[in-house]
Amino acid sequence: MRGLTKKYLLSRFMMWIITIWIGSTVVFLIPRLAPGDPITAQVVRLMQSEGIVENAQEIIESWKEAFGLNDPLYVQYGRYLANLVRLDFGYSLARFPTTAWEIVRPALPWSLGLLSVATVLSFSLGITIGALMGWRKTPRWLQTILPGSLTFTSIPYFMFGILMIYLVAFELHWLPATGGYDRQVTPGWNMPFIRSVIRHSILPVFSIVLTSMGGWALGCGA
């Protein structure tokens, strides 16, 4: 633990902040690089499904003003960062007037539980593999095989997850592609619900563990 210094912790914390800032900036910029704007797109979809919308242009302009889309880009960006600090994610344009937080909140416990299980498994497998690779008494055949288990470490877990969804869920139909459990079961401490949750969690947990355990293994081996 000699390397665990204040300087190291501060550098890791700053890297964490910078990573969040870069990711947030990308999320802000990508929709604004696309042609058009979300307000106009929503009104157009409404017109396609409901027919003619009276005063459509006035509605578009009023909502663009309400959402601040007429402001300069740097003003929108500053407001966006300030809202993120306050955990104010605004309204969902796809489900207006529902807020984005109301959509995210029900899925948050599932995501935290999934990541917790995946992290524990990744840590356990990673340090075990790293210890076996560094242990002199490990059989040579095992030392030859173990590095192969770290092949997927260089692949971002979300890309690997998308690939697994395509192959395992859509092509082979072995596991479900979405959701936390089957809608036919009743949530609670009953075996059908527990089996359904486990079945839905296998694919995301497998994707996260397989692509992240290499970092723990290399850290242990070092």
trRosetta pair geometry for C-beta under 8 A, 3 or more apart (Angstrom, degrees):
i j d omega theta_ij theta_ji phi_ij phi_ji
1 4 4.9 -36 -174 17 78 122
3 8 6.2 93 155 -69 75 162
4 8 6.1 -117 -140 71 33 141
4 9 7.1 51 -173 -51 72 98
5 8 4.7 101 53 5 74 101
5 9 7.1 -140 97 -2 40 87
6 9 5.7 -55 -146 40 33 109
6 10 6.1 34 155 -20 67 108
7 10 5.8 -55 -145 37 28 111
7 11 6.3 28 155 -19 63 107
8 11 5.8 -56 -148 36 29 110
8 12 6.4 26 154 -16 64 107
9 12 5.8 -56 -147 38 31 110
9 13 6.2 32 153 -20 65 107
10 13 5.7 -54 -147 36 31 112
10 14 6.3 30 155 -18 65 105
11 14 5.8 -54 -146 37 31 109
11 15 6.4 34 153 -20 64 105
12 15 5.6 -51 -148 36 33 113
12 16 6.4 39 150 -23 63 103
13 16 5.5 -51 -153 32 34 115
13 17 6.5 33 150 -18 65 103
14 17 5.6 -50 -148 36 36 112
14 18 6.2 35 153 -18 67 106
15 18 5.7 -53 -143 39 32 111
15 19 6.2 36 155 -23 65 105
16 19 5.8 -53 -148 33 28 112
16 20 6.5 26 155 -15 62 106
17 20 5.9 -58 -151 37 30 109
17 21 6.2 29 152 -19 66 108
18 21 5.5 -55 -146 38 32 113
18 22 6.2 31 156 -19 67 105
19 22 5.9 -54 -146 36 29 108
19 23 6.3 26 156 -14 63 109
20 23 5.8 -58 -146 41 29 110
20 24 6.1 28 156 -19 65 110
21 24 5.8 -57 -144 39 27 110
21 25 6.2 29 156 -21 63 108
22 25 5.7 -55 -147 35 29 112
22 26 6.5 31 154 -19 64 104
23 26 5.8 -53 -149 34 31 111
23 27 6.5 32 152 -18 64 105
24 27 5.6 -54 -149 36 33 113
24 28 6.4 34 151 -21 65 105
24 80 7.8 162 164 138 106 109
24 81 7.1 99 134 -104 139 77
24 84 6.0 30 -144 -116 143 168
25 28 5.5 -53 -149 35 33 113
25 29 6.2 23 157 -15 68 110
25 77 7.8 29 -126 -148 81 114
26 29 6.0 -60 -141 40 29 104
26 30 6.1 34 165 -31 67 106
27 30 6.5 -45 -137 22 23 110
27 31 8.0 13 169 -5 52 100
28 31 7.7 -81 -178 35 25 95
28 32 7.0 -2 151 1 62 123
28 76 7.9 155 -170 126 114 99
28 77 6.1 90 161 -117 152 81
28 80 5.3 102 -113 139 127 164
29 32 5.7 -80 -154 49 38 106
29 33 6.0 38 156 -29 78 107
30 33 5.9 -56 -147 28 29 110
30 34 7.2 35 154 -26 60 98
31 34 5.8 -48 -161 19 40 115
31 38 7.0 -4 179 -48 129 112
32 73 7.0 116 171 -127 154 109
32 76 7.9 137 -90 105 147 149
36 40 5.5 -122 -170 73 101 127
36 41 5.9 99 136 -54 135 97
37 40 5.2 86 61 13 82 103
37 41 7.0 -151 94 -8 40 93
37 64 6.7 46 123 -108 155 113
37 69 5.8 90 -161 -177 143 149
38 41 5.4 -58 -145 39 35 115
38 42 6.2 37 158 -23 69 103
38 93 4.7 38 152 138 132 172
39 42 5.9 -55 -153 33 29 109
39 43 6.6 23 153 -14 64 106
39 60 5.4 128 130 -148 113 72
39 63 4.8 165 -138 100 131 118
39 64 5.1 -129 30 -67 161 80
39 67 6.8 -169 -61 24 122 142
39 69 6.7 -141 -7 15 127 160
39 93 7.3 -107 -77 -142 53 131
40 43 5.8 -57 -148 39 33 109
40 44 6.2 35 154 -21 67 107
40 60 5.4 42 -87 -138 71 130
41 44 5.7 -54 -146 36 30 113
41 45 6.5 30 155 -18 64 105
42 45 5.8 -54 -149 36 32 110
42 46 6.4 33 151 -20 64 106
42 93 5.9 -123 -58 168 138 102
42 94 7.8 -150 -100 -96 110 40
42 96 7.6 29 -152 14 158 130
43 46 5.5 -53 -149 36 34 114
43 47 6.4 36 151 -21 66 103
43 53 6.3 -129 -167 64 91 160
43 56 5.5 127 172 -162 131 99
43 59 6.2 144 -107 97 133 120
43 60 5.5 -77 -8 -76 158 97
44 47 5.6 -52 -148 35 32 112
44 48 6.5 34 152 -21 64 104
45 48 5.6 -52 -148 34 33 113
45 49 6.4 17 158 -7 66 110
46 49 6.1 -66 -146 45 29 100
46 50 5.5 -16 172 20 70 119
46 53 5.8 52 111 -63 112 141
47 50 6.7 -69 -116 57 20 82
47 51 6.9 -63 -163 112 56 17
47 52 6.6 20 -143 -117 93 25
47 53 5.1 -94 -85 -4 86 106
47 56 6.7 12 -70 -108 127 144
50 53 6.8 68 84 -69 118 90
53 56 4.5 93 89 -83 103 99
53 59 7.0 -65 144 24 123 152
55 58 4.3 -37 177 41 99 119
55 59 5.8 109 115 -28 85 91
56 59 5.7 -57 -151 36 31 113
56 60 6.4 33 153 -22 66 104
57 60 5.6 -50 -148 33 33 113
57 61 6.4 28 156 -15 65 106
58 61 5.9 -56 -146 39 31 107
58 62 6.2 29 157 -19 66 109
59 62 6.0 -58 -145 37 27 108
59 63 6.3 17 161 -10 64 111
60 63 6.3 -67 -149 42 25 102
60 64 6.1 26 156 -20 65 110
61 64 5.7 -54 -143 37 30 112
61 65 6.4 31 156 -18 63 105
62 65 5.8 -56 -153 36 30 111
62 66 6.3 31 149 -21 65 107
63 66 5.2 -48 -141 36 38 114
63 67 6.1 25 161 -7 69 107
64 67 6.2 -61 -141 47 27 99
64 69 4.2 -82 -159 61 80 117
64 70 5.5 90 136 -41 102 92
65 68 7.6 35 -178 -74 29 28
65 69 7.7 -75 -56 44 22 77
65 70 5.6 -5 -95 8 62 131
67 90 8.0 72 -141 -166 92 134
67 91 7.9 -101 -106 47 105 113
68 71 4.9 -19 -177 5 84 122
68 75 7.4 -132 180 120 115 105
68 76 5.9 154 130 -103 111 85
68 79 6.3 -47 143 68 167 166
69 76 7.3 46 -113 -99 39 136
71 75 4.1 -97 157 87 122 131
71 76 5.4 152 83 -52 108 83
71 79 7.7 69 80 -2 157 138
72 75 4.8 93 62 5 80 105
72 76 7.2 -149 97 -4 42 87
73 76 5.6 -56 -151 38 35 112
73 77 6.2 36 152 -22 68 107
74 77 5.5 -50 -144 36 34 115
74 78 6.3 37 155 -20 65 103
75 78 5.9 -52 -147 36 30 110
75 79 6.4 28 154 -15 63 108
76 79 5.8 -59 -148 40 29 110
76 80 6.1 35 152 -26 65 109
77 80 5.4 -52 -146 33 30 116
77 81 6.5 27 157 -16 64 103
78 81 6.0 -54 -148 36 30 106
78 82 6.4 29 154 -17 64 108
79 82 5.7 -56 -147 38 31 112
79 83 6.3 31 155 -19 65 107
80 83 5.9 -58 -150 36 27 110
80 84 6.5 30 152 -22 63 105
81 84 5.5 -51 -149 32 34 114
81 85 6.7 38 153 -22 65 100
82 85 5.9 -51 -154 30 33 112
82 86 6.8 17 152 -4 64 108
83 86 5.8 -65 -150 47 35 103
83 88 4.2 -93 -163 78 85 98
83 89 7.1 139 144 -84 112 23
83 90 6.4 26 170 -44 155 93
84 87 7.3 29 -174 -81 35 31
84 88 7.6 -95 -60 52 20 62
84 89 7.6 56 -101 -89 61 67
87 101 7.4 75 153 -97 89 130
88 101 7.9 -64 -136 -37 37 129
89 99 6.9 112 74 169 87 92
89 100 3.8 -96 116 75 118 128
89 101 5.3 143 37 -50 114 81
89 104 7.2 57 40 0 164 140
90 99 6.9 -173 122 -148 25 82
90 100 5.9 42 70 0 62 119
91 96 5.5 53 157 -113 123 86
91 97 6.1 -56 -142 -155 130 56
91 98 7.1 122 -157 83 78 38
91 99 5.5 -74 -105 -108 53 54
91 100 6.8 141 -177 -25 8 79
92 95 4.4 13 100 47 128 88
92 96 6.2 -153 87 -61 61 56
92 98 5.1 -17 41 88 116 89
92 99 6.7 107 -8 170 84 14
92 100 5.0 132 -61 -80 84 64
92 102 7.9 -105 -5 57 121 95
92 103 5.7 69 -55 -19 148 141
93 96 5.6 -2 -136 -41 33 112
95 98 4.1 -25 120 44 107 126
95 103 6.6 129 46 -74 146 127
98 102 5.2 -117 -173 75 91 132
98 103 6.3 90 139 -49 122 97
99 102 4.7 101 60 0 81 102
99 103 7.5 -150 98 -2 50 84
100 103 5.7 -59 -159 36 40 111
100 104 6.2 30 150 -16 73 110
101 104 5.6 -58 -139 42 35 107
101 105 5.8 47 161 -38 70 105
102 105 6.1 -36 -133 19 25 118
103 106 7.6 -65 -175 26 27 98
103 107 7.8 -2 147 6 59 114
104 107 6.1 -82 -164 49 42 101
104 108 6.1 59 147 -54 79 98
105 108 5.6 -37 -148 -1 34 120
106 109 7.9 -55 -180 23 35 96
107 110 5.4 -62 -163 44 56 114
107 111 5.9 56 143 -25 83 107
107 180 7.8 -179 -130 -41 76 126
108 111 5.7 -58 -145 37 32 110
108 112 6.2 28 160 -16 68 107
109 112 5.8 -56 -143 40 31 109
109 113 6.1 30 159 -17 65 109
110 113 5.9 -58 -147 40 28 110
110 114 6.1 28 156 -20 64 109
110 180 4.7 -92 -130 -98 144 140
111 114 5.7 -55 -145 37 29 111
111 115 6.2 23 159 -14 65 109
112 115 6.0 -57 -142 41 28 106
112 116 6.2 32 156 -24 63 108
113 116 5.7 -54 -146 33 29 113
113 117 6.5 25 159 -14 64 105
114 117 6.1 -59 -152 38 28 106
114 118 6.2 23 154 -15 65 112
114 201 5.9 -156 -115 -136 96 105
114 204 5.9 -1 -173 105 135 133
114 205 6.5 -131 -164 -71 84 85
114 208 8.0 126 150 1 94 153
115 118 5.6 -57 -140 43 32 111
115 119 6.0 35 158 -24 67 107
115 208 7.4 -144 -119 -157 61 167
116 119 5.9 -54 -145 34 26 110
116 120 6.5 24 157 -16 62 106
117 120 6.0 -57 -150 36 30 109
117 121 6.4 23 156 -12 65 110
117 201 7.2 28 73 170 152 138
117 205 6.0 -42 107 -116 112 126
118 121 5.9 -59 -147 42 30 108
118 122 5.9 30 156 -20 66 111
118 204 7.4 -79 -70 128 138 83
118 205 4.8 -153 -86 -135 93 71
118 208 4.0 16 -172 92 144 138
118 209 5.5 -134 -156 -55 81 82
118 212 7.6 74 153 44 104 140
119 122 5.7 -55 -140 39 28 111
119 123 6.1 29 159 -19 64 108
119 212 8.0 -55 -109 114 56 148
120 123 5.9 -55 -146 37 26 110
120 124 6.3 23 157 -17 63 110
121 124 5.8 -57 -144 38 29 109
121 125 6.1 19 163 -9 66 110
121 205 6.8 59 38 179 152 108
121 209 5.0 -40 107 -108 115 131
121 213 7.9 -67 124 -79 72 118
122 125 6.2 -59 -141 44 25 103
122 126 5.7 26 160 -23 63 117
122 208 6.7 -84 -56 130 132 86
122 209 4.7 -152 -76 -128 83 66
122 212 4.6 -6 -151 93 148 107
122 213 4.5 -142 -155 -77 72 77
122 216 6.2 142 144 -3 81 137
123 126 5.8 -59 -139 38 23 112
123 127 6.3 11 169 -9 63 108
123 213 7.8 -132 -46 -120 17 78
123 216 5.4 179 -124 -114 47 157
124 127 6.7 -61 -144 39 21 98
124 128 6.3 20 157 -18 59 114
125 128 5.7 -63 -149 39 29 113
125 129 6.2 25 158 -17 67 108
125 209 6.6 67 32 -177 144 110
125 213 4.7 -30 91 -139 108 146
125 216 7.7 102 79 75 63 134
125 217 7.9 -43 123 -61 69 105
126 129 6.0 -58 -148 37 27 106
126 130 6.2 23 156 -15 65 110
126 212 7.6 -67 -64 122 135 67
126 213 3.9 -158 -69 -167 91 73
126 214 6.8 -111 -123 -33 104 9
126 215 6.8 -22 -144 69 148 56
126 216 2.5 80 119 79 148 116
126 217 4.4 -118 -164 -42 72 71
126 219 7.7 33 149 40 123 99
126 220 6.7 150 136 -5 82 124
127 130 5.5 -53 -140 42 34 113
127 131 6.0 37 158 -22 66 106
127 216 5.5 -70 -46 157 68 110
127 217 7.1 -149 -73 -91 22 49
127 220 4.5 140 -131 -74 66 149
128 131 5.9 -54 -145 36 26 109
128 132 6.4 23 156 -15 62 108
129 132 5.9 -58 -147 39 30 109
129 133 6.3 28 156 -19 65 107
129 146 5.4 160 -158 -164 93 111
129 149 6.0 -126 -125 80 147 137
129 150 7.3 160 139 -55 148 102
129 213 6.9 83 20 147 136 114
129 217 4.3 -30 86 -114 108 124
129 220 7.9 125 74 57 63 135
130 133 5.9 -56 -147 36 29 109
130 134 6.4 12 160 -5 64 112
130 216 6.6 -127 -18 127 133 66
130 217 3.8 177 -57 -157 91 53
130 218 6.6 -122 -104 -29 118 14
130 219 6.9 -49 -109 64 165 54
130 220 3.0 117 103 72 146 114
130 221 4.2 -124 -158 -40 91 79
131 134 6.1 -68 -147 46 29 100
131 135 5.9 35 156 -34 68 110
131 220 5.7 -61 -49 152 69 133
131 221 7.9 -138 -59 -78 27 63
132 135 5.7 -49 -136 25 30 115
132 138 4.9 113 -175 -108 73 141
132 142 6.5 -82 166 140 124 122
132 143 7.5 -156 141 -87 86 66
132 146 5.9 -175 97 -94 116 156
133 138 7.0 -71 -92 53 18 168
133 143 6.1 114 -129 -133 60 79
133 146 5.2 -151 -74 105 97 146
133 147 7.1 95 -114 -61 133 77
133 217 7.0 69 11 180 135 105
133 221 5.4 -25 83 -101 118 124
134 220 7.3 -143 4 127 135 84
134 221 4.8 173 -50 -133 116 71
135 138 4.6 104 80 -30 96 102
138 142 5.3 -112 172 84 97 120
138 143 5.3 115 110 -59 117 96
139 142 4.5 86 67 8 90 106
139 143 7.0 -158 95 -7 45 86
140 143 5.5 -54 -147 37 35 112
140 144 6.4 38 152 -22 65 104
141 144 5.6 -54 -153 33 33 115
141 145 6.5 27 152 -17 66 107
142 145 5.7 -56 -145 38 35 108
142 146 6.1 43 159 -33 68 105
143 146 6.1 -42 -136 23 28 115
143 147 7.9 31 168 -17 54 95
144 147 7.5 -62 -174 25 27 101
145 148 5.8 -60 -172 28 48 117
145 149 7.4 49 142 -27 74 97
146 149 5.7 -47 -164 18 46 114
146 150 7.7 34 148 -12 67 100
147 150 5.8 -59 -163 32 49 110
148 151 5.7 -4 -170 -36 52 112
149 213 7.6 -44 141 92 105 125
149 214 7.9 178 113 -81 73 87
149 217 8.0 138 93 -64 107 167
150 153 4.8 -8 -178 -20 78 126
150 213 7.5 -121 -104 93 75 83
150 214 3.9 108 -146 -111 96 110
150 217 6.0 -121 -86 67 124 147
150 218 7.5 105 -143 -47 150 96
151 154 8.0 -63 167 20 41 96
152 155 5.1 -51 -168 30 70 117
152 160 6.2 75 -172 -112 118 149
152 210 4.9 12 75 144 148 97
152 211 5.0 -86 133 -92 102 67
152 214 7.5 -176 73 -25 60 129
153 211 6.3 139 -114 -163 32 50
153 212 7.5 115 -127 -96 74 14
153 213 7.6 -103 -91 66 98 56
153 214 2.9 -47 -91 40 136 157
153 215 6.7 157 -153 -37 117 67
153 218 8.0 101 -164 -20 164 123
155 159 5.9 -121 177 80 91 112
155 160 4.7 96 123 -58 125 110
155 211 5.5 -94 77 -122 85 117
156 159 4.5 80 70 9 94 106
156 160 6.9 -173 89 -6 46 87
156 211 7.2 44 156 175 15 148
157 160 5.6 -57 -144 42 35 110
157 161 6.0 42 153 -27 67 106
157 207 5.7 113 -170 142 85 91
157 208 5.2 45 -161 -110 142 55
157 211 4.2 179 -89 74 78 143
157 212 6.3 -6 -69 -43 131 99
158 161 5.4 -48 -145 34 32 117
158 162 6.6 38 154 -22 63 99
159 162 5.8 -49 -151 31 33 111
159 163 6.6 33 150 -17 63 105
160 163 5.6 -54 -152 37 35 114
160 164 6.3 35 150 -19 67 106
160 207 5.2 163 108 -157 99 94
160 210 7.0 -142 151 85 151 112
160 211 5.1 175 25 -59 155 137
161 164 5.6 -55 -146 38 32 111
161 165 6.3 37 154 -23 65 103
161 203 7.6 100 -148 148 81 90
161 204 6.4 27 -133 -120 123 65
161 207 3.9 86 -89 168 78 162
161 208 7.5 23 -72 -52 116 67
162 165 5.7 -50 -148 32 31 114
162 166 6.6 31 153 -19 63 104
163 166 5.8 -56 -153 34 31 111
163 167 6.3 16 157 -8 67 111
164 167 6.0 -60 -139 45 31 101
164 168 5.2 -2 177 8 72 120
164 169 7.7 69 132 -7 65 94
164 203 5.8 165 134 -165 123 96
164 206 7.0 172 -154 93 160 112
164 207 5.2 -136 19 -81 151 113
165 168 6.8 -57 -112 52 16 89
165 169 4.8 -22 -164 24 58 128
165 170 6.7 49 144 -10 68 101
165 177 5.1 81 -159 -138 101 93
165 203 6.8 92 -85 165 66 140
166 169 7.2 -5 -51 50 7 88
166 170 5.3 -39 -149 40 42 123
166 171 6.4 41 149 -16 62 107
167 170 7.6 31 -10 51 8 81
167 171 5.2 -38 -147 38 36 128
167 172 6.4 23 154 -4 62 109
168 171 7.4 23 -20 51 11 88
168 172 5.4 -40 -141 49 35 119
168 174 5.1 -68 -172 49 81 111
168 175 5.3 5 143 34 114 105
168 203 6.0 -179 90 -114 144 117
169 172 7.6 31 -6 55 10 77
169 173 7.0 41 -176 -103 34 35
169 174 7.3 -89 -84 50 37 67
169 175 5.6 -66 -86 80 78 73
169 176 6.4 25 -130 159 111 17
169 177 3.7 116 166 -74 155 88
169 203 6.8 21 -53 -109 108 164
170 173 7.5 2 -167 -67 9 65
170 177 6.5 43 -51 -74 81 137
175 199 6.5 -170 -137 174 85 79
175 200 7.6 144 -179 -112 96 33
175 202 5.8 -123 -123 70 144 115
175 203 4.7 164 115 -48 148 118
176 179 6.1 -47 142 52 140 105
176 182 7.7 -167 -61 -75 155 79
176 199 6.8 75 8 129 104 99
176 200 5.3 -28 59 -108 124 79
176 203 7.7 -141 68 6 55 137
177 203 7.8 -54 -113 83 38 168
179 182 7.4 88 125 -81 145 32
179 183 7.7 -88 -147 -41 150 84
179 200 5.8 -88 99 -137 78 140
180 197 6.4 1 161 -123 80 79
180 200 5.6 135 -167 111 25 151
180 201 7.7 28 -148 -63 66 87
181 185 6.1 -85 158 60 115 120
181 187 7.0 129 69 -90 155 85
181 193 6.2 14 -161 -156 150 71
181 196 4.2 76 -153 121 87 116
181 197 5.0 -28 -83 -73 107 67
181 200 5.7 -122 -79 0 40 147
182 185 5.1 81 75 2 96 101
182 196 4.5 -107 12 -142 93 135
182 200 7.8 -167 -36 -51 64 121
185 190 7.7 -163 -177 83 107 114
185 192 4.6 -166 -128 130 121 108
185 193 4.7 169 145 -84 128 67
185 196 5.0 -161 17 -12 153 154
186 190 6.7 35 76 38 94 141
186 192 7.6 63 35 79 71 120
186 193 6.4 -77 80 -62 49 120
187 193 5.6 123 -123 -138 34 142
188 193 5.8 131 50 13 55 162
189 193 7.6 -97 -98 66 8 128
189 194 7.5 33 -151 -53 46 113
190 193 5.1 81 64 15 82 105
190 194 6.9 -160 90 -8 37 93
191 194 5.5 -57 -138 40 34 110
191 195 5.9 34 164 -19 69 106
192 195 6.0 -56 -145 38 26 109
192 196 6.3 27 156 -20 62 109
193 196 5.6 -57 -149 36 30 113
193 197 6.4 31 154 -20 66 104
194 197 5.8 -53 -148 34 31 111
194 198 6.4 29 154 -17 64 106
195 198 5.8 -55 -148 38 31 110
195 199 6.2 33 154 -21 65 108
196 199 5.7 -55 -146 36 30 112
196 200 6.3 24 157 -14 65 108
197 200 6.0 -61 -148 40 29 106
197 201 6.1 19 157 -17 65 115
198 201 5.9 -65 -144 40 28 107
198 202 6.8 48 156 -48 64 91
199 202 6.2 -32 -154 -3 30 114
200 203 7.7 -59 -178 26 36 100
201 204 6.2 -68 -157 50 50 99
201 205 5.3 43 155 -20 84 118
202 205 6.2 -69 -145 43 21 107
202 206 5.9 23 161 -22 64 114
203 206 5.9 -55 -142 35 24 112
203 207 6.5 24 159 -19 61 107
204 207 5.7 -56 -147 35 33 112
204 208 6.3 27 159 -15 68 107
205 208 6.0 -59 -147 39 30 106
205 209 6.0 25 160 -16 67 113
206 209 6.1 -58 -139 40 25 107
206 210 6.0 20 166 -17 63 114
207 210 6.3 -59 -141 37 21 106
207 211 6.5 -2 167 0 59 116
208 211 6.6 -78 -151 46 23 96
208 212 5.8 -10 169 4 66 126
209 212 6.4 -79 -134 48 20 94
209 213 5.7 25 177 -37 66 112
210 213 6.9 -35 -123 15 17 108
211 214 7.6 -52 -180 12 31 108
212 215 6.0 -39 -173 21 60 112
212 216 7.5 52 140 -9 75 100
213 216 5.6 -53 -159 40 52 111
213 217 6.1 54 145 -24 76 106
214 217 5.3 -55 -143 38 36 114
214 218 6.1 32 160 -17 70 105
215 218 6.1 -54 -144 38 28 106
215 219 6.2 28 156 -18 62 110
216 219 5.7 -58 -146 39 30 112
216 220 6.2 29 156 -19 66 106
217 220 5.9 -56 -148 36 28 108
217 221 6.2 26 155 -18 64 109
218 221 5.6 -54 -142 39 31 111
218 222 6.3 35 155 -25 64 104
219 222 5.8 -52 -148 30 29 111
